[in-house]
Amino acid sequence: MRKVFLLALLASPLALAESVSVETNSLMRLPNSSSVLQLERLEVADYGTLLIPANITQVNVAQLHLGREARIAIVPSVSSLQLQVGHAQLEQGSQITSRGAPGTHEKPARPGRDLNLRIESLNAEQLSVDARGGTGAQGYAGLDGANGEDPGCTWGSAGRGANGDNGGDGLSGAAGAAVRIELPRDYPSEQIKVLVEGGAGGLPGVAGKPGKGGQSKGCLVYRADGGEKGRPGIEGQSGAAGDVGSVTVQRF
């Protein structure tokens, strides 16, 4: 019966759903048929993950329960997400993540998604939000130098190995998100943990190796000397870290 319910849920607009549950050690992605979702109850069991797609901009939940090490993972987007919760029960190690995506050579790193979180009633040892920026891509590796040609016995000398290319610079990390949290006045400030650091810059590209010189060769009358090897390339520079985001905590 549970499987039938989940299949029906994924095939219909979630705005009409009364409750959603994610089983232990499993991943569930909310359907993107509506940008605003209204839920009576959302439960993510121990070590489970609920994924909120990029097109969803507002989620209203009357009752939220995150199990041990459970996650609500928010996909990066240029639009912010409004997450409004009536009562939240958060177990040890649970977390809301709104992190940016790591970069590639084709796409830059993405910043953390801006998040506005309001919880009317909260029972948790810690409220943990991770909205750091994505890490920059590593620089291109330098090409290795070609090997020099071997000498002949009647003409020429051994060729010198070619120099290795320099490694490329790492790409920049992305910025952390702007996070705004609204909580009851009696929830302790020391139990609020929000990470909004910018993503680390990409690692430097590896330098190309030098090419080997042509090998020495023994001939009938003389011995041809080997060629010198080339010079190694220079390692690239690390990419710049992304800008730090912001955190605002408002009490009511």
C-alpha positions, 0 to 999 in steps of 0.5 A: 500500500505504501508503494502505491501511495508513493507512486500516486504521489509522484504522478500528481501535484504535491500541493494536494498531498497531505503527507510525505514520508522518506524511508530509512537510508533512502532518497526521494525527490519531490515532483516539480509539478508545482512551485508552491507545496502545502504539506500537513506532515513531512517525515524523513526517517533516519539517514534518509534524504528528501530532495527539493527541486530547483523550481520549487520556491515555497514549501509550507509544512505543518509538522516536520520530523527529521530522523537521525542524520536525515537531510532536506537537500535543496537543489541550487537555483537563482531563486530563493526558497521559502520554507515555513514549518509549524512544528519541527522535531529534529533528531541528532545529526539532521540537517537542512542543506542548501549548498551550491554545486561544484564547478566543472571546466564547462560550468562554473561553481554554483552558489548556495541557494538563498533560504528563508526558514521560519519555524513556529515551534522547534524541538531540537538539540541543534538546528543545522543549516549548510548553505556553503558555495560550490567548489571551483574546478581544478585547473587543466593539467599541463601536457607532457613534453614530447621525447627527443629523437634518437641519433643516427650513426652517420648523421645528426645528434640526439634531439632534446626533449620538449618542455612540459606545458604549464598547468592551468589555474584553478577556477573560482569557488562560488559564494555562500547563500543568504540565509534568514531564519525566524525562530521562537525567542526561547530557542537557544542561540548556541544551538543554531549552526549555519554555514555560509562560507564561500566554496574553496577555489579549484586546485591548481593544474598539474604541471606537464612532465619534461620530455626525455632526450634522445637516447645515446647510441653506440656506433661502429666508429663513435658513440652518439651522445644522448639529448638533454631532457626538457624542462618541466612545466609550472604548476598552476595557481589555486582558484579564489575562494567564493564570497561568504554569504550572510546569516540573519536570525530573527526572533518572535 
